[in-house]
């Protein structure tokens, strides 16, 4: 059948999706730009939130139309190992293309949403909608990206598609829904009387008009008021200087374990802590060594001592009525990552999630298999030695975990936008595992 325009096509598709009975925890994701007007109609009928799924193909440098992978938001990258192998491409080749495409992806995503964060997908049924599917390459990439972002069920839906594309999508999606699959199929546009281009402004307007604004507000509430304190925290006979920020009705509390030569005044960790505070997390930035101890290099790399003191900080937090029941997380940087892992591996620990920035997980050595808390490892692509250490540590971890490689970033994440990526990743991870939603249990291994 031929559709008058994308609005009519969306209404026909909405009925097909409604009859599929996908449950209540659904989010509709339009593929920009033409898929968004169709997705808007589907979301309206389902009463579901609407968002976009922005993906970028990673083309082979000497044959750009051939995809060696794809990227999505949240630092997700999926690879096509067959293409990489046949084209004899290296990790550096892939990262160079990713760095260029990542900048465009982030620009588009920010523009479409008007600066709002994307909706959370973990544990939800994600319905990916396009205005038509000819080859299915973009939809396949979107499926892999959405699944990597934690969707528990992935459905592809389109008003019209080729039969070959539908068959191939069945291998990456849980369900594929289509109003019409005519044969022969030459181009999507021939099945519309009006197939004029959708503008960026129209995408922005539809997202703003959709009913998802309530969900965005509930997931990303107004910045909470903060209570600031600078206590000395006891650890044996030592007193540890700390800086504490507590938002009203804290979702959780994150303890920061700094790297060597850093501490509670670190502008990098304070920046990450501020992003967590804005997301409703309390933060504790603590110096695990006294000024005199910091001059002793043996103590700087005494991971057991640092881990014991981090555990003492957690026990102190539990004595405070305002944080006694708050779910606990660790944020470790550089050598502090080793201490966070060591502390998390101890029997009886109640830590619920870890985020490690440019970490040295090798310093936790044999303790890695005992870590049960979901762990996010974030490493700069140009921090090659540390990246190799994190890849090896991933093989030893038995907990749910994920490795995010930030394109173009070095060890300190000083490049433009690099630390912001770390902070956004940390906020999402801690929100997922310390927030009010149930903890996911499946492992995520995404490079």
N, C-alpha and C positions, 0 to 999 in steps of 0.2 A: 504494500500500500504506500501511497505517497502522502506526506504530511504537509499541511499548509505552512507551518513554521515550527520552530523549536518549542514554542509554548504548547501547541497541539500535540506534538510528539511527546512532550513531557507528560501530558495528561494521560495519554494512552499507556505510556510506560508506567506511570504511577499506579494505574489499576493492576497491571501485571505484577508489580512489586508488592502491592498490598495483598493480593491473593496468595503470594508466596509465604505469607505469615512468618516473617523473620524475627518476631519477638519484639520486646519493648526497648531493649538497649541498643538502638540502631542510630548510627550517624551516617548521613548522606554526604558523599564527597564528589563534587563536580570536577571534571578535568578541564582546566582553563584552555581556551576561553569558551568554545562552543558548547561544552558539556554542562556549563553552569546554569544557563536558562532551563535546560532539561531537568537538571538536578533540583532546581528550585521548585518545580512543579511536583516532583516526587516527594521532596521534603514536606511540602505543604499538605499533601494528602496523608502522609504517614504521621504528621505532627512531630517530625524528627528534626534535630538540629542539622544545619547545612554548613559545610566548610568546603574548601578546595583541597585537592591533593596535587601538589606541584612537583613534577618530576622532570628531570633533564637527562636526555640520552648522553652517554659518553661514547662519542664516535672514535673509531680508529683514526689516528692522526693523518694517515695517508689515504684513508677511505672513510670520510666522516659519516656517510650514510650507514655504515656497518657498525652496529652497537657492540662495544666490548663491555658495557655495563650501564648502569643508571644510578642516579643519586636522587635522594629525597630529603625532606627536612629532618631535623633532629640528628644530623650527621650520618644518616643512613646511606650506605653504598652497597649496591648489589653488583656482582661481577658475572661475566660470561666466560668461564674458564676455557671453553673450546675456542672462542675467538682469540682470547689472549695468547693461548698456546700456538694456534696456527699462524698468528701474525707476529710471533716472537717478540711480544711486548713485555716490558719490565714494569715493576711497581712504580718506578719514577715516571714512565710514560703515562701510566694511568693517573698518577697524582697530578701531573701537569695539566691534563685535560680536566680533571675534577676541580682543580683550583679555579680554572676559568669559568666552568659551568656553575660551580657552587655560588659564585658571586652573583650571577644572573638569577639563579634560583631564589636566593635570599631576597634579592631586590623585588622580584615579582611577587613572592609570597607576602612581603611586607606591604607592597602597594595594594594588592588585592584585599587584604584584611584591614587596611587602614591602621596598621601598627598593632592590631590585636594579636595575642598569641593564638596558635592553632588549637583546635579542640583535642582533648586527650582521646586516644583510640584504644588504650590498653583494656583488654577484656570485653570489647564491644564488637558488635556486628557492623562492619564497614561496607556500605554499598557504594561502589565506584561507578559513576555515571558519565557517559559520553554521549554526544549527539549521533554517533554512528561509529561502527568499527569496520575498517577495511582490512588492514593487516593484523591489527591487535598488538603491535609492538609497544605502544605507549601504555595500553591497558595492562599488558603483562608486567611491565616495569612498575606500574602503580600498584599492582597486586603484591609484588615482592616488597616494595617499600612499606606499604600499609601493614603487611604482616610483620615486618621487622619493627614497626612502631608499636606492636603489641596487640593488634586486632585479633580477636579470638575466632572470628569468622569473616571471610572476604567474599563479597558478592559483586559480580560485574553486571551492569544493566545498561542496555542501549535500545533505542527505538528500532534500529535497523543495523544489520551486520552481515558480513559474508559468512557462509557456512564453514569455510576453512578456519577463519579466525575464531569462531565459536568453539570449534573442536579443539583448537590449540589452547584457548583460554581455560578449558575444563581441567587442564593439568596444573594450573596455578591458582585457580579460584575454587571455592567450595561450591558456589552456584553461579550459573550464567543465565541471565534473563534477557529475553529479546522479544519485541513485538512482531518483527517480520525479518526473515532471512531469505530474501529473494535470490533467485539463480537465473541467469548469471548476475554477478555483482561487479560493477566497475568502479564506482565512486560513491561516497556517502551523499554528496550534494545532489545527485540525480533523483534521490528519493524525497527531496523537499522542493516545494514550489518557491519558497523564500528561504534561501540558504546564505543570506547576507552575513558578513562577518560580525561576530560579537566583539564589542570593544572592551578595553580594560575598564572603562568607566561603568559599563553595564555590569560587569562582574562585581565591581565594588558596590554598586547600588543593590544588586540582588542579595549579596551577603549581608548588607546592612538591613535590608527589608525583611530578611528571613527571621523566623522565630527563634533563631539560635542565640540572639542577644542575651536572653535570660540565662542560658547555659554558660555563655562566656563569662557573665558577671558572677555566676555561682562558682565557676572554676577559678576565676581570677578576680577576687573581690578587691574593693578599694584598699589602698595601702593602709595597714593597721598602725595604730599608735604604738610606739616602742618605749619600753622602760630600759634605761641603760644603767649598768653597774660595773664597778671595777674591783671585784673582791680578790682577796688572797685565798687560794684554795689549798687546804692541807693535804700533804702526801708524805706520810711518815713524819719525820722531823723537819721536813722542808715545806716552805710556803711558796705556792706557784701563783704568779701574777696573771690575772685574767681580765678579759673584757667581755661582758655579757650583754646581749640585746634580747629582750623578751617582748614579742608582740602580744596584744591581747588575744586570749583564747588560742595559744600556740598549738599548731598541728603536731609539732614534734620539736626536738632539740638536737642540734648538730654540733658536735665537738670537733674543733679544728686541731689537727696535729701538723705543725709546720715543719718545713725542711730545715736543714742545717743553715745557719746564718740568717734565719728568718724568725719571726715571732708574732705576737699579737698585734703589732703595729704594721705588719706587712700590708702595703696598699693593695696587693693582688688578692690576698685572702679577705681583706676588708671589703673589697669590691664584690667578691663572690658572696660573702656573708650578707651584704646589703640586698642582693637579689633574693637570697633565701628569706631574709626578713620580710621583704615585700610580698613574698609568697606565703607568709604566715608561719615561718619557722623561727624558733629561738636559736641563737647561735652563741657558742662559747669559744672565744679565741684565747688560748692559754699558752703560756711559755712553759714547756715541760722541763726546762733547765733554768737554773738561776744564772745571773750574769757571770758569776765566777765559774760555774760549771761549763758554760758555753765556750770558755777558753781552753777547756780540756777536750782535745779531739777524740780521746777514747770514749768520753761520755756522749759526745755528739753522735757517735755511731753505735752506742750501746742500746740496741733496739729493744732488748728485754727490759731495761730500765725505763725507757720512754713508754713502752707499752704498759708497764705496771703503773706508771704515773697517769697515763690516760685512763686506765681503769679506775684509779682513785678519783679522778675528776668526775667520771660517770657516777660513782657511788656518792660523791658529794652532791651532785645534781639531784640524786634521788632523795636526799634529805630535805629538799626544798618543797614545801607544799604546792607551789605554783608550777613545778615541773616534775613532781614525783611520778606522775602517770603518763608523762609525754613520751611517745616512742622515740628511741634514741638512734642517732646516726653518727658516723664518723666521716670527716672530710680530711684526707691525708695528702700532703704535697711532698714530693721528693722523698727524703728519708722518712718523713712523717707518715708516708704511705706504708712503709714497712712496719712502723709502730702500730698503725691502725689495724693492719691485718693481723699482727701478732696478738694485739689485745682482743680482737674479734674472735680469735681462735680459742680463747680460754674457756674452760668449762663454766657454765652458769652465766655467761655474758648475755645481756638482753639487747645487744645492738641489733637493729633491724635492717640497716642498709649502710653501704660504704660507697664513697666516691673518691677516687684517687687521681690527682692531677700530676702528670709528669712524674709518676711514682716510681719507687724502687721496690717493687714487690719481692725481688730476689733477696732482700734483707730479711724477709720473714721466712725464707727457706722452707724447711720441712713443715712449718705451721700451715702452709697454704691449703692442703686438703682438709684441714679441720675447720676452715672458715665456712660458716653456714649462711651468713647474711648476704643477700644479693649485692653484687659488687660491680660498679661501673668504673672502667679504666679509661682515662682520657689522656691521650698522648699527642704531641705535635708530630706531624709527618716528617719534619726535618730533624727531629730529636732521635736519630736513627739507633743509637746504642740503647737508649731507654725504651724505644719502641720494640726492639728485639727482646729486651728483658720482659716486657709486658706480654708479648706474644707467648713467650715460654711459660710465664706464670699462668696464663689463661689455660694452658694444658693441664696444670696441676690443680686448678680450682675445681671444686665439686659443687659449688653453690651456683645459683642463677647468676650469670655474668654477661657483660658486654664490653667490647673494646671499641672506643670511638677514636678515630684518627683525624685530627684537625688539619686540613690542608694548609701547607705553607708555614705552619707554626713551629717554633723552636722550643727549647726546654722551658723557658719562662713565659711563653705565650705573650710576647711583647708586640707581636704584629697586630695591625689594625683588625679589630673584630675577633681576634683569637680568644682573648680572655672572656669576652662576652659569650662566645660559644660554650666555653667551659661552664660559665655560670648558668646559662640556660639549660645545659645538660644536667647539671647538678640539681637545679630546682625541679626539673621534671622527674628525675630519679627519686629524689627524696619525697616529692609529693605523691608519687605512685606507691612508695613503700612505707612511708611514715604517715601519710594522710589517712583520711577516713575510709578510702576504698579498700576492698580486700586485697591482700598481697598476692600478686601473680606468683606462680610456682614454677613456670617453665623457664628453662635457661635461654639466654639470648647471646649468641656468639656472632657479632657482626663486626667486621673490620672496617 
